[in-house]
């Protein structure tokens, strides 16, 4: 028995609403990231990235 599932906004493996949201959010946040990279010190950037990795790692465990 074959089940055909039709999703609105999905073409094969691309979910177009999610794609559009990612594209629209990436441009302003890329600019924000560049500004922060120029404002913050190297040490602060490394600590922030380490904290991000720690949070993501802990969330994947639990």
N, C-alpha and C positions, 0 to 999 in steps of 0.2 A: 504494500500500500504506500503510495507516494503522497506526501503532504507538500503542497505548494504554499509557501508563505510569502505574501506580498507586503512589503514595507514601503510606506510613502517616503520619498526622499533618499532611497537607497538604490544605487546602481552597482550591481555585482558586489564588489567588496568596498565600495566607497559610500560612507554615510555623509551625504552632502550637507545637511545642517551642521554636523560636527565639524566638517572640513571648513565650512564658511566661518564658524565661530573661532576656530583655531587661527585661520588666516587673519581675521579682523582683530583678534587680540594680540597676535604676535608682533605686528608692526609697532603699536604704541609701547608695548612692554620691551621690545628690543631697544627702542630709543631710551626708555627709562633705565635699562640695564647699562647702556653705554654711559649715560650720565653718572650713574652710581659708581661705575668702574673708574671714572676719572676723579670723582670726589673722594671716595674712600681709599684708605691706605691698603697696601698689599696684604698686610697682616689681617686687617679687618675683613677683607674679601675672602681670605683663606679660612678664617674662623667661621664666617657666615656659610661658606660652602661646606665646611666640615659639619656644622650644625644641621644643614639641610640633608646631608648624607646620613647623619645619625637618625634624624626624624624619619626619613624614608625607610631606612633599614629596620627601625623599631616597628614601624607600621606594617612592614611586610612580615614580621615575626608574629604579630598579634592581630 
